[in-house]
Amino acid sequence: MYNVQRIFFRPCKQLTNIHRLSTKVKNKIKTKTIPAVNTEIPQKLLNKKLKTPDSMYIRNEIAANIIDESIEPFLSNTQCKTAIEINPGLGLFTKKLLDREKQFDNILLFESTDEFLSKQEELHVLYPERVKVKRGDFVNLSKIVYQDKMDNGTRTEELLEHVPKMPYNEGINARIFGVVGSYNFFKSLINFLVFQNGLIAYGRYELFVVMPPPIYIHLTCSGDIGYMFYRATSILFQILFEYQYITKIPREYFIPPESQSKMNPKSKLHRVNSINTDYLYLVKISPRQNLNDFCSIADLPAMWYFIKQNCISRRNRVVPNLEKWIPGCGIRVIADASVPERIEFMYPNEDTTKLPEYTNRCTTMHCRDYHQNTNIYTQFGDLSGSQILALFTQFRNWPEYNECPFTASLESWLIKMNTTDDDSAGGIDISEEDDMRNDLMELDNMSYEQETDKKSAGKTKNTINL
């Protein structure tokens, strides 16, 4: 009997071991689906795991090929000959740009990691006329612009010295490529355009960027998703920029690796942060070509301030808020809502079945896209970007505008922005009170959002929280 038991149980133990081994084998097989890590990658980038790294790098040829093939349809519509690559790293995508000799004769590489600089210098030696290398953090260009403003420096000019300058309305001056996980980078693009400095001072560009899904959803969502996500930054981005989703790419094809945090299914952020967690989005972004048709350059700061002020709280009501600036104007807001001008989709041939969940398709903008059935209970969160633009245009054209408290508040804030030594007030990262900010990717900020709402509901805000 003893021998029988011994014979009977030994195979079971072996089967258990086989099961354990097979699990390890499966994990190894899963790992091998990713091409082997290039030995030229600095070990610090492989060991460091961040939830939202500001700058990321292409890890393998597969990602470079996907990006190159996906952007092909978009590269034949302008005569732009300049390509800018943000943090080219191993140069895998740079080689794709070099292969496009007829399209790009001026390739500018901005590298922020010293370990990769020698790789870029080799390309400069091989292609001295086509490739130029700069050591600098392009993702945090807003900080460099701020430093120059504080001490009248020339850091920005030195960093961007090879970027061609072109009038805004005369076409694309450069096409920019990169992988960016910084929410502040996209906020800085808005501020550059509004205040006409930084990157936009060189002309209108096209940005082909790989970015985390939550940031793209936040920038392009509508009010239907809820006030947790639809913010002043969302509204400004959709007014000022044309944008188009292209495709998604596995996150594992990029470095540094992403840290895995446990998602709280009860969090209101969960439904966005759980979308395509294993992917990054490749999108195209460009300042609107006809921007001056619906808002002059001189009025951009006023529009920016109008949206920031009125959308500082999630549920600010349109009529009461405007009457703080111009008493008695509410009846005009309600009565002047005539038949709106029709807006159209910018890209009518888009495959809507492939668009990310909760995102708005890019539309044209019109300063007469009035919100219908406006009443004293209508909230700013009920309005689309185009409707808020139309509301600002109404407000701007009223005879009381030039002498109302709004203009005095705007002038006071602009003076403070240009004279303060406080980094947070310098226009680099002008925070909205209940903006998603970089912690958009985190799941435990509900207490912050709820606390902010309570504060906002309890008192009137007359200045932006800087």
Residue pairs with C-beta under 8 A, 6 or more apart in sequence:
34 59
34 60
34 252
34 253
35 59
35 60
35 61
35 62
37 46
37 59
38 59
38 60
38 90
40 90
40 119
41 57
41 59
41 89
41 90
41 255
42 113
42 115
42 116
45 57
45 113
45 255
45 256
46 255
46 256
46 257
48 256
49 256
49 257
49 258
49 259
50 256
50 258
50 259
51 258
51 259
51 261
51 441
51 442
52 181
52 182
52 183
52 212
52 438
52 441
53 181
53 256
53 258
54 139
54 140
54 180
54 181
54 182
54 184
54 185
55 86
55 87
55 112
55 113
55 137
55 139
55 179
55 180
55 181
55 182
56 87
56 179
56 180
56 181
56 210
56 254
56 255
56 256
57 87
57 89
57 90
57 113
57 116
57 179
57 254
57 255
57 256
58 64
58 67
58 89
58 90
58 92
58 93
58 179
58 253
58 254
59 252
59 253
59 254
59 255
60 92
60 253
61 92
62 253
63 92
63 249
63 250
63 253
63 254
64 92
64 93
64 95
64 96
65 96
66 247
66 249
66 253
66 282
67 93
67 96
67 177
67 208
67 210
67 249
67 282
68 93
68 96
70 246
70 247
70 282
71 177
71 208
71 246
71 282
71 284
74 206
74 208
74 246
74 284
75 100
75 103
75 175
78 171
78 172
78 206
79 171
80 171
80 172
80 173
80 174
80 175
80 206
81 103
81 104
81 105
81 106
82 104
82 106
82 107
82 108
82 163
82 164
82 173
82 174
82 175
83 97
83 100
83 103
83 104
83 106
83 107
83 108
83 174
83 175
83 176
83 177
84 108
84 110
84 138
84 163
84 174
84 175
84 176
84 177
84 205
85 93
85 94
85 97
85 107
85 108
85 109
85 110
85 176
85 177
85 178
86 110
86 138
86 139
86 176
86 177
86 178
86 179
86 180
87 110
87 111
87 112
87 113
87 116
87 138
87 139
87 178
87 179
88 94
88 109
88 111
88 116
88 119
88 120
89 111
89 113
89 116
89 119
90 116
90 119
91 119
91 120
91 123
93 177
94 107
94 109
94 120
94 123
94 131
97 104
97 107
97 177
98 107
98 123
98 127
98 130
98 131
104 130
104 175
105 129
105 130
106 130
106 132
106 162
106 164
107 127
107 130
107 131
107 132
108 132
108 134
108 162
108 163
108 174
109 120
109 123
109 131
109 132
109 133
109 134
110 134
110 136
110 137
110 138
110 159
111 117
111 120
111 133
111 134
111 135
111 136
112 135
112 136
112 137
112 138
112 139
114 135
117 133
117 135
120 131
120 133
121 133
123 131
123 133
124 131
124 132
124 133
132 162
134 159
134 162
136 144
136 159
137 143
137 144
138 159
138 178
139 178
139 180
139 182
139 185
140 182
140 184
140 185
141 156
141 159
141 188
141 198
141 199
142 184
142 185
142 188
142 191
142 192
142 198
142 427
142 428
142 429
143 428
144 155
144 156
144 159
145 156
145 192
145 197
145 198
145 428
146 423
146 426
146 427
146 428
147 153
147 155
148 154
148 155
148 156
149 418
149 426
149 427
150 421
150 426
156 198
160 199
160 202
163 173
163 174
163 202
164 173
164 174
164 202
164 203
165 173
165 201
165 202
165 203
166 172
166 173
166 202
166 203
166 204
167 203
168 200
168 203
168 204
168 287
168 291
169 204
169 289
169 292
170 203
171 204
172 203
172 204
172 205
172 206
172 286
173 202
173 203
173 204
173 205
174 202
174 203
174 205
174 206
175 205
175 206
175 207
175 208
176 205
176 206
176 207
176 208
176 209
177 208
177 209
178 209
178 210
179 209
179 210
179 211
179 254
179 280
180 186
180 209
180 210
180 211
181 211
181 212
181 215
182 438
183 215
183 218
183 436
183 437
183 438
183 440
184 428
184 429
184 437
184 438
186 211
186 215
186 219
186 233
186 237
187 233
187 429
187 430
188 198
188 428
188 429
189 199
189 207
189 241
189 285
190 233
190 236
190 237
190 240
190 241
190 304
191 198
191 427
191 428
191 430
192 198
192 199
192 200
192 201
193 200
193 240
193 241
193 287
193 291
193 300
194 236
194 240
194 300
194 301
194 303
194 304
195 300
195 301
195 427
196 297
196 300
199 205
200 287
204 286
204 287
204 289
205 286
205 287
206 284
206 285
206 286
207 284
207 285
207 286
208 246
208 282
208 283
208 284
209 282
209 283
209 285
210 249
210 254
210 280
210 281
210 282
211 280
211 281
211 283
212 280
212 281
212 441
213 248
213 272
213 275
213 276
213 277
213 279
213 280
213 281
213 356
214 272
214 273
214 275
214 440
214 441
215 440
215 441
216 245
216 281
216 283
216 356
216 359
217 225
217 229
217 272
217 275
217 356
217 357
217 358
217 359
218 229
218 231
218 233
218 234
218 272
218 436
218 440
219 233
219 234
219 237
219 238
219 243
220 234
220 237
220 238
220 243
220 359
220 360
220 362
221 229
221 230
221 234
221 358
221 359
221 360
222 230
222 358
222 360
222 384
223 230
223 381
223 382
223 383
223 384
225 272
225 358
226 268
227 314
227 315
227 381
228 268
228 269
228 314
228 449
229 272
229 358
229 436
230 381
231 311
231 432
231 434
231 435
231 436
232 307
232 308
232 311
232 312
232 432
232 435
233 432
233 435
233 436
234 385
235 307
235 311
235 385
235 388
236 304
236 307
236 385
237 243
238 360
238 362
238 384
238 385
239 288
239 295
239 303
239 365
239 385
239 386
239 388
239 389
240 287
240 288
240 291
241 285
241 286
241 287
241 288
242 285
242 286
242 287
242 288
242 289
242 346
242 362
243 283
243 284
243 285
243 286
243 362
244 283
244 284
244 346
244 347
244 350
244 362
245 281
245 283
245 350
245 354
245 355
245 356
245 359
246 281
246 282
246 283
246 284
247 281
247 282
247 354
248 276
248 279
248 280
248 281
248 282
249 279
249 280
249 281
249 282
250 278
250 279
250 280
251 258
251 277
251 278
251 279
251 280
252 278
254 280
261 442
261 443
263 270
263 273
263 274
263 443
264 270
264 443
264 444
267 273
267 443
267 444
267 446
268 446
269 440
269 442
269 443
269 445
269 446
270 443
272 358
273 441
273 443
275 356
275 357
275 358
276 356
281 356
288 365
290 365
294 365
294 366
294 367
294 389
294 393
295 303
295 367
295 389
295 392
295 393
299 396
301 410
301 414
302 392
302 396
302 407
302 410
303 389
303 392
303 396
305 409
305 410
305 413
305 464
306 392
306 395
306 406
307 388
307 392
308 430
308 432
308 464
309 321
309 406
309 409
309 461
309 464
310 316
310 318
310 321
310 322
310 380
311 380
311 381
311 432
312 432
312 433
312 434
312 456
312 461
312 464
312 465
313 433
313 434
313 453
313 456
313 457
313 461
314 381
314 434
314 453
314 456
315 379
315 381
315 457
316 379
316 380
317 376
317 377
317 378
317 379
317 380
318 333
318 374
318 378
318 379
318 380
318 383
318 391
319 330
319 333
319 334
319 374
319 375
319 376
319 378
320 330
320 376
321 380
322 329
322 330
322 333
322 395
323 329
323 330
324 405
324 460
325 395
325 404
325 405
325 406
326 395
326 398
326 400
326 401
326 404
326 406
329 395
329 398
329 400
330 376
332 394
332 398
333 374
333 391
333 394
334 374
334 375
334 376
336 370
336 394
337 370
337 371
337 372
337 373
337 374
338 368
338 370
339 370
340 366
340 368
340 369
340 370
340 371
340 372
340 387
340 390
341 366
341 368
341 369
342 366
343 363
343 364
343 365
343 366
343 369
343 386
344 363
344 364
345 361
345 362
345 363
345 364
346 361
346 362
346 363
346 364
347 361
347 362
350 361
352 361
355 361
363 386
364 386
365 385
365 386
365 389
366 386
366 389
366 390
367 389
367 390
367 393
368 390
368 393
369 384
369 386
369 387
369 389
369 390
370 387
370 390
370 391
371 378
371 382
371 383
371 384
371 387
371 390
371 391
380 388
383 391
395 401
395 406
401 407
409 462
409 463
413 463
413 464
416 425
417 425
417 426
417 427
420 426
422 466
424 430
424 431
424 466
425 466
430 464
430 466
431 437
431 465
431 466
432 464
432 465
433 452
433 455
433 456
433 461
433 464
433 465
434 449
434 452
434 453
434 456
439 445
439 448
